[in-house]
Amino acid sequence: MGYISIDWAFIKLITLLFAIIFILIGAYPFLLNYYSLPKIDAGILNITIIILGFLQLLIIFKSSRPKID
C-alpha cells in the first residue's frame, strides 16, 4: 500500500508547478523593484495570489492518494 501510482505523482507534480507559477506571478512586482511597490489595490491582488499559491502547496502536501476499493 506504500506505492504511488504514476498518475497520482503526475497530478501532484502539475499542481506543484501551478502553485509555484502562482507564487512567482504574485511576487513578480515585488521582485522587480523592492522600493517601488505597487499601489494598494494591486498589492492586495498580488498578496492574494501569493497566498493562494501557498494554500495550493499546503493542499498538495496534505493530500493523499485516493483509495480505490
N, C-alpha and C positions, 0 to 999 in steps of 0.2 A: 504494500500500500504506500510505500515511500517514494514511488516514482512520480515523475512529472511528464505528462504527455507533451509531445511536440506542439500540438495545437495550443494547449494552455500556456506553454512557455512563449509561443509566438504572440499570443494575445497580450500577455504581460509585457513583453518587450515593446510592442507597438504602443501600448498605453503609457509605458515609461517614457518612450520617445516623445509622445504628445505632451506629457507633463513637463518634460524638460523644455520643449519648444514654448509652452505657455509661460513658463518662468522666464525664459530668455526674452520673449516678446514683451512681457510686463516690465522687465528690468532694463530693457534697451535704452529708454530715455535717461535713466539714472546712470547707466554705464557710459553713455555717450558724453555727458558733461556733468560732473558731480555738482558744480556750483550753480548751474542754471537749471534747476529742477523745473518740471512742467508746472503749469498753473494748477490750482486746487482741483478742479474737475478732472483734468487729465491725470493728475497724480492719484486721485482716488480710483480712477479706472485702472491705472497701471497696478496699483497695490491690490485691487480686487483680482486682477488677472494673476498676479503672483500668488495670492492666497489660494485661488482655485487650482493652480498648478501644484502647490504643496498639499492641498486636500486630495488631489488625484494621486499624488505619490503615496500619501497615507493609505488611501483605499487599495492601491496596488499591493503594498507590503502587508496589509492586514487581510487581504482576500486569500482564500484557499481554493484549491481545485474542487469543483463541484463533484459530489459523489453520484455515480450512476449505478442504480440497483438493477 
